[in-house]
């Protein structure tokens, strides 16, 4: 099962479901204050690969997406 181009990201402060969001934009958001280098190390991928995930030029594999949601929050 692959990651769809749009994904639910959770509930906002008002309890209303956030708008559909592209996975690469969600990855950038959940990285928070960490640098791309730190996020790449946490996920076990190279910096260039991580940058491509965030820019949307490379599809985020399902295992990496799941790790990101767990480890980068």
N, C-alpha and C positions, 0 to 999 in steps of 0.2 A: 504494500500500500504506500503510495507516494504522498507527498505533501501537496495539497491543492494550492493553487496560486493565491487563493484567499482563505483565511483561517480565522476562526473566532479567537479572540485574545483575552476574554474574560470580562468581568464586570467593572464598570467605573465606580467612582465614589458615590454616585447617586443610585447605584444598584441597577442601572440600565446597561444592557449589553453594549459594549463598544462596537463601533462600526467595523465592518470587515476590513482586514488589513493584510497587505502583502507580507509573506514570510520574511523577506529581507528587511522590511521596515520594522517588523516586530523584533527581529534579531537585534537591530540597532537599538531599539527602545529597551529591550530587556538587558542589554549589555550594561546599561546605566553609566556610572562614572568610570568604569574600567576602560583601559585602553584596548585597542584592537589587538595589540600584542598579548596582553593578559588574557583576553577572551580566547584567542587562538590557542594559547598554552593550556588553558583550562579544558578546552574541547579536544585537544590533541591533534590539531590541524596546523598546517603552515600559515604564516601571516598572509601570503598572497591568496591562498585559498579562502581564508576567513574574509579578507577584503572583498573578494569576488562574491561570496555569499551575501554580504551586506549590500553590495552595489546591485545585486540582482542579476549579475552576468553569469552566475553559476548556480544551478539548482542546489538547494540544501537537502542532503540525504536525510531520510527519516531518522536514522539513529543519531545523527548530529543534532537534528532539530529537537529530538526528545531530550538529549543531554543538555542542550542549551536551555530549554525550559526548566529543567531541574537544577542545573548548576549555576546559571547566571542570574538568578533572581536574588 
